Amino acid sequence: MVQALLFFFLGLAGSAGPGHFGFRVLAYRHHLDRNYPFVPGSEQGGWHYSWWTMRFGFLPLKDSAMNVFAGNAGVMGWIALLGVVGTGMCIAVKAGA
């Protein structure tokens, strides 16, 4: 059972992770093009910008293209995080057994 869950969580992280990073790049580029203000610490993109998209901080901007790019990045980020945490838990259970 643990191996099946491990396979499942690896699949989640492996498919949602690239989706998150790809849409984050599109959101960041759109953010720069529209000259929207950045949250302090997220000017260079990176992890802080990912966390900003995952917390749906872009909604007050009311930009439909930003909603698509950053919205997909946020949802994919949460799915990838679930996959990474689940993978770690499965590995820990398997190592302890």
C-alpha positions as CSV (number, residue, x, y, z in Angstrom):
1,M,0.0,0.0,0.0
2,V,2.8,2.4,0.8
3,Q,4.4,1.8,-2.6
4,A,1.1,2.7,-4.3
5,L,0.8,5.9,-2.3
6,L,4.5,6.7,-3.0
7,F,3.9,6.2,-6.7
8,F,0.8,8.4,-6.5
9,F,2.5,11.3,-4.6
10,L,5.5,11.1,-6.9
11,G,3.1,11.5,-9.8
12,L,1.5,14.5,-8.2
13,A,4.7,16.2,-7.6
14,G,6.2,15.2,-10.9
15,S,3.3,16.6,-13.0
16,A,2.2,19.6,-10.9
17,G,5.7,20.9,-10.2
18,P,6.6,21.7,-13.8
19,G,3.2,23.2,-14.3
20,H,3.6,25.4,-11.3
21,F,7.0,26.7,-12.4
22,G,5.9,27.2,-16.0
23,F,2.9,29.2,-15.0
24,R,4.9,31.1,-12.4
25,V,7.2,32.3,-15.2
26,L,4.3,33.4,-17.3
27,A,2.7,35.2,-14.3
28,Y,6.0,36.9,-13.4
29,R,6.6,38.1,-17.0
30,H,3.0,39.4,-17.1
31,H,3.6,41.1,-13.8
32,L,6.6,42.9,-15.2
33,D,5.0,43.8,-18.5
34,R,2.0,45.4,-16.7
35,N,4.3,47.2,-14.2
36,Y,2.3,46.0,-11.2
37,P,3.9,46.6,-7.8
38,F,5.6,43.6,-6.2
39,V,5.2,42.4,-2.7
40,P,8.5,43.2,-0.9
41,G,10.9,40.3,-1.4
42,S,9.2,39.0,-4.5
43,E,10.8,41.4,-7.1
44,Q,13.3,38.8,-8.3
45,G,10.7,36.0,-8.6
46,G,11.8,32.8,-6.8
47,W,10.3,31.1,-3.8
48,H,8.7,34.3,-2.4
49,Y,6.9,34.9,-5.7
50,S,5.7,31.3,-5.8
51,W,4.3,31.6,-2.3
52,W,2.6,34.9,-3.3
53,T,0.8,33.0,-6.2
54,M,-0.1,30.1,-3.9
55,R,-1.7,32.5,-1.5
56,F,-3.6,34.1,-4.4
57,G,-2.1,37.6,-3.7
58,F,-2.8,38.5,-7.3
59,L,-6.6,38.7,-7.0
60,P,-6.7,42.4,-6.0
61,L,-5.0,43.3,-9.3
62,K,-8.2,42.3,-11.2
63,D,-6.4,41.3,-14.3
64,S,-7.9,38.3,-16.2
65,A,-4.6,37.2,-17.8
66,M,-2.9,37.4,-14.4
67,N,-5.8,35.3,-12.9
68,V,-5.1,32.6,-15.5
69,F,-1.3,32.5,-15.1
70,A,-1.0,33.1,-11.4
71,G,-4.1,31.1,-10.6
72,N,-2.8,28.1,-12.4
73,A,0.6,28.6,-10.7
74,G,-1.0,28.8,-7.3
75,V,-3.2,25.7,-7.7
76,M,-0.3,23.7,-9.2
77,G,1.9,24.9,-6.4
78,W,-0.5,23.5,-3.8
79,I,-0.8,20.2,-5.6
80,A,3.0,19.9,-6.0
81,L,3.4,20.7,-2.3
82,L,1.0,17.9,-1.4
83,G,2.9,15.6,-3.6
84,V,6.3,16.5,-2.1
85,V,5.0,16.2,1.5
86,G,3.2,12.9,0.7
87,T,6.3,11.5,-0.9
88,G,8.4,12.4,2.1
89,M,5.9,10.8,4.5
90,C,5.8,7.6,2.4
91,I,9.6,7.4,2.3
92,A,9.7,7.9,6.1
93,V,7.1,5.1,6.7
94,K,8.8,2.8,4.3
95,A,12.2,3.4,6.0
96,G,10.7,2.8,9.4
97,A,9.1,-0.4,8.4
